[in-house]
Amino acid sequence: MTRPFIPLALAASFLAVPPAGAQEAGREPQISVTGQGEANIAPDMAVINLAVVREAATAREAMDANSQAMVAVVAALKEAGIEERDLQTSGLSIEPRYIYPNEQNGEKAPRITGYQVTNGLTVRIRDLKKVGEILDRSVTLGVNQGGYISFTNDDPSAALSDARKRAVQDAVSKARTLAEAAGVKLGDVVEISENMVGTPPPRPLGAKMMRMEADQAISVPVQAGENSYTVQVNVTFELDQQ
């Protein structure tokens, strides 16, 4: 006789209900489920990572050229309404550039041919209408490396509260379905815990966009979309077998 197919996840859930007389002394039978809730909200802030890269024969020359460009970029950002609190240096590096021995160049040992200085800047933009304009101006003034933009929310608490409510409702619905299938009644909540599993990820701007020449006047298209916040809750219920 062929046995009926029972999905593995559902079978595992039934194992949480011990058979009559099998539970430990003093412990009520329980069932544990995981519920998930999601809430979407329009972003109200963008975070972009920009960088100025300059090369020169000496480290001093490369640093001076880099600093001059970055000063102009920061000044333009402030003129565009970006506050001091929303500008943060995210990295500064000075790296020698080498030429290595090979059959063609006749070099006997690695030789430094110049230096590269990279200065990174993280910018928070609270007026999303200015994102494209700020990217344009930054590239024109000397930004020639970057790669990531994230649209986030300054205060996502309302969306998270909505996601939590939906996660609990989902958990209760699952627990009721399992309890009815097992022929028992759902009791009080014994334990509940939360895992926030979904936050807006950074999105790459693309090499072409962030490597534009300074004399190009290309408007940067930016679409903010929606942010999705996902919350999972683990809920344990008592079971009434009477």
Backbone as numpy.savetxt, mean C-alpha at the origin, in Angstrom:
# Nx Ny Nz CAx CAy CAz Cx Cy Cz
-21.11 -47.73 -2.61 -21.97 -46.53 -2.61 -21.08 -45.28 -2.61
-21.38 -44.30 -3.48 -20.57 -43.09 -3.57 -20.91 -42.13 -2.45
-19.87 -41.63 -1.76 -20.10 -40.67 -0.68 -20.38 -39.29 -1.26
-21.29 -38.51 -0.61 -21.57 -37.16 -1.10 -20.35 -36.27 -0.95
-20.13 -35.38 -1.89 -18.99 -34.46 -1.85 -19.28 -33.32 -0.87
-18.35 -33.07 0.05 -18.48 -31.96 0.99 -17.27 -31.06 0.80
-17.45 -29.75 0.48 -16.30 -28.86 0.31 -15.40 -28.87 1.54
-14.10 -28.79 1.31 -13.13 -28.89 2.40 -13.34 -27.81 3.44
-13.59 -26.55 3.00 -13.75 -25.45 3.95 -14.95 -25.68 4.85
-16.07 -26.20 4.27 -17.27 -26.44 5.07 -17.06 -27.61 6.01
-16.36 -28.64 5.52 -16.08 -29.79 6.38 -15.24 -29.38 7.57
-14.25 -28.49 7.33 -13.39 -28.04 8.42 -14.18 -27.25 9.44
-15.17 -26.48 8.96 -15.97 -25.70 9.90 -16.80 -26.60 10.80
-17.32 -27.71 10.24 -18.11 -28.61 11.06 -17.28 -29.28 12.14
-15.99 -29.39 11.92 -15.14 -30.02 12.93 -15.08 -29.20 14.20
-15.45 -27.90 14.08 -15.44 -27.05 15.26 -16.58 -27.41 16.21
-17.55 -28.21 15.74 -18.67 -28.62 16.58 -18.40 -30.03 17.09
-18.01 -30.21 18.35 -17.70 -31.55 18.85 -18.95 -32.38 19.02
-18.87 -33.69 18.82 -20.03 -34.55 19.01 -20.47 -34.55 20.47
-21.74 -34.89 20.69 -22.28 -34.88 22.05 -21.46 -35.78 22.96
-21.09 -35.24 24.11 -20.36 -36.01 25.10 -18.87 -36.05 24.86
-18.41 -35.46 23.73 -16.98 -35.54 23.42 -16.22 -34.31 23.86
-16.92 -33.17 24.16 -16.19 -31.96 24.54 -15.54 -32.14 25.91
-14.52 -31.34 26.12 -13.79 -31.40 27.38 -14.72 -30.99 28.53
-14.46 -31.55 29.68 -15.27 -31.25 30.86 -15.18 -29.76 31.18
-16.34 -29.13 31.39 -16.37 -27.71 31.75 -16.26 -26.78 30.57
-16.14 -27.28 29.37 -16.01 -26.43 28.20 -17.22 -26.58 27.30
-17.85 -25.44 26.98 -19.01 -25.46 26.10 -18.55 -25.66 24.65
-19.36 -26.34 23.84 -19.03 -26.48 22.42 -19.02 -25.11 21.74
-18.11 -24.94 20.82 -17.94 -23.65 20.16 -17.79 -23.83 18.65
-17.95 -22.73 17.95 -17.71 -22.68 16.52 -16.98 -21.38 16.20
-15.97 -21.45 15.33 -15.18 -20.27 14.96 -15.31 -20.03 13.45
-15.54 -18.78 13.08 -15.68 -18.42 11.68 -14.90 -17.13 11.40
-14.64 -16.90 10.13 -13.97 -15.68 9.69 -14.91 -14.91 8.78
-15.14 -13.65 9.11 -15.98 -12.80 8.28 -15.15 -11.70 7.63
-15.57 -11.26 6.48 -14.83 -10.22 5.76 -15.77 -9.12 5.32
-15.31 -7.88 5.48 -16.09 -6.72 5.06 -15.23 -5.75 4.29
-15.82 -5.08 3.33 -15.09 -4.15 2.47 -15.87 -2.85 2.33
-15.15 -1.74 2.34 -15.77 -0.43 2.14 -14.91 0.37 1.18
-15.55 1.05 0.23 -14.85 1.86 -0.76 -15.08 3.34 -0.48
-14.05 4.12 -0.70 -14.14 5.56 -0.46 -13.20 6.29 -1.42
-13.61 7.46 -1.87 -12.77 8.25 -2.77 -11.57 8.80 -1.98
-10.36 8.76 -2.54 -9.19 9.30 -1.84 -9.25 10.81 -1.75
-8.57 11.34 -0.74 -8.49 12.79 -0.60 -7.05 13.29 -0.51
-6.09 12.40 -0.74 -4.69 12.80 -0.66 -3.85 11.88 -1.54
-2.83 12.44 -2.19 -1.89 11.66 -3.00 -0.50 11.77 -2.38
0.23 10.68 -2.42 1.62 10.66 -1.95 2.48 10.23 -3.12
3.43 11.08 -3.50 4.29 10.76 -4.63 5.75 10.78 -4.19
6.55 9.93 -4.81 7.99 9.87 -4.56 8.71 10.40 -5.79
9.46 11.46 -5.59 10.23 12.09 -6.66 11.71 12.00 -6.33
12.56 12.12 -7.34 14.00 12.11 -7.10 14.71 12.92 -8.17
15.77 13.58 -7.74 16.66 14.30 -8.65 17.97 13.54 -8.72
18.40 13.20 -9.92 19.66 12.49 -10.13 20.57 13.36 -10.99
21.79 13.57 -10.52 22.77 14.34 -11.28 24.11 13.62 -11.28
24.83 13.70 -12.41 26.15 13.12 -12.53 27.16 14.20 -12.90
28.38 14.05 -12.40 29.45 14.99 -12.70 30.79 14.30 -12.48
31.86 14.98 -12.84 33.20 14.39 -12.74 33.62 14.19 -11.29
33.17 15.09 -10.41 33.51 14.97 -8.99 32.25 14.90 -8.16
32.39 14.37 -6.94 31.25 14.29 -6.04 30.73 15.67 -5.69
31.64 16.63 -5.54 31.25 18.00 -5.20 30.40 18.62 -6.29
30.82 18.44 -7.53 30.07 19.00 -8.65 28.70 18.34 -8.79
28.66 17.02 -8.60 27.39 16.32 -8.69 26.44 16.75 -7.58
26.98 16.92 -6.36 26.15 17.35 -5.24 25.63 18.77 -5.45
26.48 19.66 -5.94 26.05 21.04 -6.16 24.94 21.12 -7.22
25.11 20.37 -8.30 24.10 20.37 -9.36 22.79 19.79 -8.85
22.88 18.73 -8.06 21.69 18.10 -7.51 20.97 19.05 -6.56
21.73 19.67 -5.68 21.13 20.58 -4.69 20.45 21.75 -5.36
21.06 22.28 -6.41 20.48 23.41 -7.11 19.13 23.04 -7.72
19.06 21.84 -8.31 17.80 21.40 -8.90 16.75 21.12 -7.83
17.15 20.49 -6.74 16.19 20.15 -5.69 15.65 21.40 -5.00
16.49 22.40 -4.80 16.03 23.66 -4.22 14.93 24.27 -5.08
15.12 24.24 -6.39 14.12 24.79 -7.30 12.82 23.98 -7.24
12.93 22.67 -7.15 11.75 21.81 -7.07 10.96 22.09 -5.79
11.66 22.14 -4.66 10.99 22.38 -3.38 10.31 23.75 -3.37
11.00 24.76 -3.91 10.42 26.10 -3.96 9.14 26.11 -4.80
9.16 25.40 -5.92 7.98 25.34 -6.79 6.83 24.61 -6.09
7.15 23.55 -5.34 6.11 22.82 -4.63 5.45 23.70 -3.57
6.25 24.48 -2.87 5.69 25.38 -1.86 4.83 26.46 -2.51
5.26 26.96 -3.67 4.47 27.95 -4.40 3.13 27.36 -4.85
3.13 26.05 -5.09 1.90 25.38 -5.52 0.98 25.05 -4.35
1.39 25.42 -3.14 0.53 25.22 -1.98 0.88 24.03 -1.10
1.99 23.34 -1.39 2.41 22.21 -0.56 3.05 22.75 0.71
2.56 22.30 1.87 3.07 22.79 3.14 4.38 22.08 3.52
5.12 22.73 4.40 6.40 22.18 4.86 6.23 20.79 5.46
5.16 20.56 6.18 4.92 19.26 6.83 4.69 18.14 5.83
4.37 18.50 4.58 4.08 17.50 3.56 5.26 17.25 2.63
6.43 17.75 2.98 7.65 17.52 2.21 8.66 16.81 3.10
9.18 15.69 2.64 10.13 14.93 3.45 11.18 14.28 2.56
12.45 14.54 2.90 13.54 13.88 2.18 13.49 12.39 2.46
13.49 11.60 1.40 13.32 10.14 1.56 14.58 9.36 1.26
15.68 10.06 0.94 16.92 9.34 0.69 17.92 10.21 -0.04
19.19 10.07 0.33 20.27 10.80 -0.34 21.44 9.85 -0.52
21.91 9.72 -1.75 23.03 8.81 -2.00 24.05 9.44 -2.92
25.34 9.12 -2.68 26.46 9.56 -3.52 27.20 8.30 -3.95
27.20 8.02 -5.25 27.78 6.77 -5.74 28.81 7.05 -6.84
29.98 6.45 -6.73 30.97 6.58 -7.82 30.54 5.77 -9.03
30.87 6.26 -10.20 30.63 5.55 -11.45 31.96 4.98 -11.93
32.00 3.70 -12.23 33.24 3.01 -12.58 33.27 2.59 -14.05
34.48 2.49 -14.56 34.72 1.77 -15.80 35.56 0.56 -15.44
35.14 -0.60 -15.91 35.81 -1.83 -15.51 36.66 -2.39 -16.65
37.73 -3.09 -16.30 38.62 -3.64 -17.34 37.89 -4.61 -18.25
38.20 -4.51 -19.55 37.73 -5.50 -20.51 38.71 -5.52 -21.68
38.45 -6.34 -22.64 39.39 -6.52 -23.75 39.49 -5.28 -24.63
38.46 -4.43 -24.62 38.47 -3.28 -25.52 39.12 -2.04 -24.93
38.90 -1.77 -23.62 39.35 -0.48 -23.09 40.78 -0.49 -22.57
41.39 -1.63 -22.37 42.77 -1.69 -21.92 42.99 -1.27 -20.48
41.95 -1.12 -19.71 42.11 -0.76 -18.31 42.71 -1.93 -17.52
43.56 -1.58 -16.55 44.18 -2.60 -15.72 43.39 -2.88 -14.44
42.63 -1.88 -14.01 41.84 -2.00 -12.78 40.63 -1.09 -12.89
39.59 -1.32 -12.07 38.43 -0.43 -12.10 38.85 1.01 -11.85
38.25 1.94 -12.59 38.61 3.35 -12.46 37.34 4.18 -12.34
37.35 5.13 -11.39 36.21 6.01 -11.20 36.18 7.04 -12.32
35.02 7.13 -12.99 34.88 8.09 -14.08 33.99 9.27 -13.72
33.35 9.21 -12.60 32.47 10.28 -12.18 31.64 9.87 -10.98
30.70 10.73 -10.61 29.87 10.46 -9.43 28.41 10.76 -9.76
27.55 10.00 -9.12 26.11 10.20 -9.26 25.51 10.49 -7.89
24.74 11.56 -7.80 24.06 11.94 -6.56 22.55 11.85 -6.78
21.88 11.14 -5.90 20.42 10.99 -5.97 19.80 11.53 -4.69
18.85 12.42 -4.82 18.15 13.00 -3.68 16.67 12.74 -3.85
16.08 11.96 -2.93 14.67 11.60 -3.02 13.80 12.50 -2.17
12.57 12.70 -2.61 11.62 13.56 -1.90 10.24 12.93 -1.94
9.62 12.78 -0.75 8.25 12.30 -0.65 7.34 13.50 -0.45
6.30 13.59 -1.28 5.41 14.74 -1.27 3.98 14.29 -1.04
3.32 14.89 -0.07 1.88 14.65 0.15 1.10 15.80 -0.47
0.17 15.45 -1.35 -0.64 16.46 -2.04 -2.08 16.31 -1.57
-2.57 17.33 -0.88 -3.91 17.26 -0.29 -5.01 17.78 -1.22
-4.62 18.43 -2.30 -5.58 18.87 -3.32 -5.31 18.03 -4.56
-6.14 17.02 -4.79 -5.89 16.07 -5.88 -5.95 16.72 -7.26
-6.58 17.87 -7.38 -6.64 18.55 -8.67 -5.26 19.06 -9.09
-4.34 19.14 -8.14 -3.01 19.69 -8.45 -1.97 18.62 -8.75
-2.34 17.34 -8.67 -1.35 16.28 -8.83 -0.64 16.35 -10.18
-1.42 16.41 -11.27 -0.81 16.47 -12.59 0.05 17.69 -12.78
-0.42 18.85 -12.32 0.34 20.09 -12.43 1.65 20.01 -11.67
1.62 19.45 -10.47 2.82 19.36 -9.66 3.84 18.42 -10.30
3.38 17.31 -10.86 4.29 16.40 -11.55 4.93 17.08 -12.75
4.14 17.83 -13.50 4.67 18.55 -14.66 5.76 19.54 -14.24
5.47 20.35 -13.25 6.42 21.38 -12.83 7.68 20.76 -12.25
7.51 19.65 -11.51 8.67 19.01 -10.89 9.63 18.48 -11.95
9.07 17.84 -12.98 9.93 17.30 -14.05 10.60 18.43 -14.81
9.87 19.51 -15.07 10.44 20.65 -15.77 11.61 21.25 -15.00
11.51 21.26 -13.67 12.55 21.89 -12.84 13.70 20.95 -12.48
13.63 19.68 -12.86 14.80 18.83 -12.63 14.55 17.44 -12.11
13.33 17.11 -11.73 13.06 15.73 -11.29 13.19 14.81 -12.49
14.02 13.79 -12.38 14.22 12.86 -13.50 14.21 11.40 -13.06
13.69 11.16 -11.88 13.52 9.79 -11.43 12.40 9.76 -10.41
11.71 8.64 -10.34 10.62 8.48 -9.38 9.97 7.15 -9.64
8.67 7.07 -9.49 8.06 5.82 -9.87 6.80 5.42 -9.17
6.46 6.02 -8.03 5.29 5.51 -7.32 4.40 6.65 -6.85
3.10 6.43 -7.00 2.11 7.35 -6.47 1.05 6.53 -5.76
0.62 6.97 -4.61 -0.45 6.29 -3.89 -1.52 7.30 -3.53
-2.77 6.91 -3.76 -3.90 7.74 -3.37 -4.45 7.17 -2.07
-4.47 8.00 -1.06 -4.85 7.53 0.26 -5.88 8.48 0.86
-6.22 8.23 2.11 -7.17 9.06 2.84 -6.55 9.55 4.13
-6.69 10.83 4.37 -6.12 11.41 5.58 -6.77 10.80 6.82
-8.06 10.53 6.76 -8.77 9.91 7.88 -9.74 8.85 7.36
-9.28 7.58 7.27 -10.14 6.51 6.75 -11.00 5.84 7.81
-11.13 6.45 8.99 -11.81 5.78 10.10 -13.26 5.43 9.79
-13.97 6.31 9.05 -15.37 6.03 8.73 -15.48 4.80 7.83
-14.61 4.71 6.82 -14.64 3.56 5.92 -14.27 2.28 6.66
-13.29 2.36 7.55 -12.88 1.18 8.32 -14.00 0.71 9.25
-14.72 1.66 9.86 -15.85 1.29 10.73 -16.92 0.56 9.93
-17.18 1.05 8.71 -18.16 0.40 7.84 -17.70 -1.00 7.48
-16.41 -1.15 7.15 -15.87 -2.47 6.79 -15.95 -3.43 7.98
-15.70 -2.93 9.18 -15.77 -3.79 10.38 -17.20 -4.30 10.60
-18.19 -3.41 10.44 -19.58 -3.83 10.62 -19.96 -4.91 9.61
-19.52 -4.72 8.38 -19.84 -5.71 7.35 -19.13 -7.03 7.61
-17.91 -6.96 8.16 -17.18 -8.19 8.47 -17.87 -8.98 9.57
-18.35 -8.28 10.59 -19.06 -8.96 11.69 -20.37 -9.55 11.18
-21.09 -8.80 10.36 -22.34 -9.32 9.80 -22.08 -10.57 8.97
-20.99 -10.56 8.22 -20.63 -11.73 7.41 -20.31 -12.93 8.30
-19.58 -12.68 9.40 -19.24 -13.76 10.32 -20.49 -14.35 10.98
-21.40 -13.50 11.40 -22.64 -13.97 12.04 -23.45 -14.81 11.05
-23.54 -14.34 9.80 -24.29 -15.08 8.78 -23.69 -16.46 8.55
-22.38 -16.53 8.45 -21.72 -17.82 8.24 -21.95 -18.76 9.43
-21.82 -18.19 10.64 -21.98 -19.02 11.84 -23.40 -19.58 11.94
-24.39 -18.77 11.62 -25.78 -19.23 11.67 -26.02 -20.36 10.66
-25.47 -20.20 9.46 -25.63 -21.23 8.44 -25.02 -22.56 8.89
-23.83 -22.51 9.46 -23.16 -23.72 9.92 -23.88 -24.35 11.10
-24.35 -23.51 12.03 -25.06 -24.03 13.19 -26.36 -24.73 12.79
-27.09 -24.13 11.86 -28.34 -24.74 11.38 -28.06 -26.07 10.69
-26.97 -26.10 9.90 -26.62 -27.34 9.21 -26.23 -28.44 10.19
-25.67 -28.04 11.34 -25.25 -29.01 12.35 -26.37 -29.36 13.32
-27.51 -28.69 13.21 -28.64 -28.99 14.08 -28.49 -28.43 15.47
-27.77 -27.31 15.60 -27.60 -26.68 16.92 -27.97 -25.21 16.80
-28.03 -24.55 17.95 -28.35 -23.13 17.98 -27.11 -22.31 18.32
-27.05 -21.13 17.72 -25.92 -20.24 17.95 -26.08 -19.53 19.29
-24.99 -19.52 20.08 -25.02 -18.86 21.38 -24.30 -17.52 21.36
-23.77 -17.13 22.52 -23.10 -15.84 22.66 -21.72 -15.85 22.01
-21.24 -14.64 21.73 -19.87 -14.49 21.21 -18.89 -14.69 22.34
-17.93 -15.57 22.13 -16.90 -15.85 23.14 -15.66 -15.00 22.91
-15.30 -14.85 21.65 -14.06 -14.12 21.33 -14.18 -13.52 19.93
-13.59 -12.35 19.76 -13.58 -11.70 18.45 -12.26 -10.96 18.28
-11.66 -11.10 17.09 -10.41 -10.41 16.79 -10.46 -9.90 15.37
-9.62 -8.91 15.08 -9.67 -8.22 13.78 -8.33 -8.29 13.06
-8.41 -8.41 11.74 -7.24 -8.28 10.87 -7.61 -7.35 9.73
-6.87 -6.23 9.62 -7.10 -5.34 8.49 -6.20 -5.81 7.35
-6.80 -6.29 6.28 -6.02 -6.94 5.23 -5.93 -6.12 3.96
-6.66 -5.05 3.84 -6.64 -4.29 2.59 -6.39 -2.81 2.80
-5.30 -2.28 2.24 -5.01 -0.85 2.25 -4.59 -0.45 0.84
-4.76 0.82 0.48 -4.42 1.24 -0.87 -2.92 1.07 -1.16
-2.57 0.31 -2.22 -1.16 0.12 -2.54 -0.61 1.25 -3.39
0.72 1.47 -3.36 1.31 2.44 -4.27 1.21 1.96 -5.71
1.05 2.89 -6.63 0.93 2.54 -8.03 2.10 3.14 -8.80
2.74 2.36 -9.68 3.86 2.89 -10.45 3.39 3.92 -11.47
4.13 5.03 -11.56 3.81 6.03 -12.56 4.29 5.61 -13.95
5.34 4.80 -13.99 5.86 4.36 -15.28 7.12 5.10 -15.63
8.07 4.38 -16.21 9.38 4.95 -16.51 9.27 6.12 -17.49
8.40 6.00 -18.49 8.31 7.05 -19.50 7.85 8.36 -18.87
6.87 8.28 -17.98 6.34 9.48 -17.37 7.38 10.18 -16.52
8.15 9.43 -15.75 9.07 10.03 -14.81 10.46 10.27 -15.39
10.67 9.98 -16.69 11.95 10.23 -17.31 11.82 11.22 -18.47
10.80 12.05 -18.41 10.60 13.03 -19.46 11.71 14.07 -19.44
12.05 14.58 -20.61 13.02 15.66 -20.69 12.39 16.94 -20.19
13.22 17.84 -19.71 12.73 19.06 -19.10 11.99 19.95 -20.08
12.28 19.84 -21.41 11.64 20.74 -22.36 10.34 20.18 -22.91
9.89 19.02 -22.43 8.63 18.46 -22.88 7.48 19.06 -22.09
6.37 19.32 -22.75 5.21 19.92 -22.10 4.04 18.95 -22.18
4.23 17.77 -21.63 3.19 16.74 -21.66 2.41 16.80 -20.35
1.10 16.93 -20.46 0.26 16.94 -19.27 0.15 15.52 -18.72
0.42 15.37 -17.43 0.39 14.04 -16.81 -1.04 13.66 -16.46
-1.59 12.62 -17.08 -2.95 12.20 -16.74 -2.96 11.42 -15.43
-3.84 11.81 -14.52 -3.91 11.15 -13.21 -5.36 10.85 -12.89
-5.65 9.59 -12.56 -6.99 9.18 -12.17 -6.94 8.60 -10.76
-7.70 9.20 -9.85 -7.62 8.81 -8.44 -8.40 7.54 -8.11
-9.54 7.32 -8.81 -10.33 6.12 -8.53 -10.88 6.08 -7.12
-10.98 4.88 -6.56 -11.46 4.68 -5.19 -10.48 3.83 -4.41
-10.45 4.02 -3.12 -9.67 3.17 -2.23 -10.59 2.13 -1.61
-10.08 0.92 -1.51 -10.84 -0.17 -0.91 -10.18 -0.59 0.40
-10.93 -0.53 1.48 -10.44 -0.96 2.80 -11.15 -2.26 3.18
-10.37 -3.28 3.45 -10.91 -4.60 3.77 -10.51 -5.01 5.18
-11.48 -5.51 5.93 -11.25 -5.96 7.30 -11.74 -7.39 7.45
-10.96 -8.21 8.10 -11.37 -9.57 8.46 -11.52 -9.66 9.97
-12.54 -10.39 10.40 -12.73 -10.63 11.84 -12.85 -12.13 12.08
-12.22 -12.59 13.13 -12.34 -13.98 13.57 -13.25 -13.99 14.79
-14.36 -14.70 14.69 -15.36 -14.70 15.76 -15.62 -16.13 16.22
-15.60 -16.31 17.53 -15.92 -17.62 18.14 -17.23 -17.49 18.91
-18.15 -18.42 18.61 -19.47 -18.43 19.27 -19.61 -19.69 20.12
-20.38 -19.57 21.18 -20.82 -20.76 21.90 -21.95 -21.41 21.12
-22.12 -22.73 21.32 -23.20 -23.45 20.67 -24.13 -24.06 21.71
-25.41 -23.94 21.44 -26.43 -24.50 22.33 -26.98 -25.75 21.66
-26.65 -26.91 22.21 -27.07 -28.17 21.62 -28.39 -28.70 22.16
-29.01 -27.96 23.06 -30.28 -28.41 23.64 -31.45 -28.13 22.71
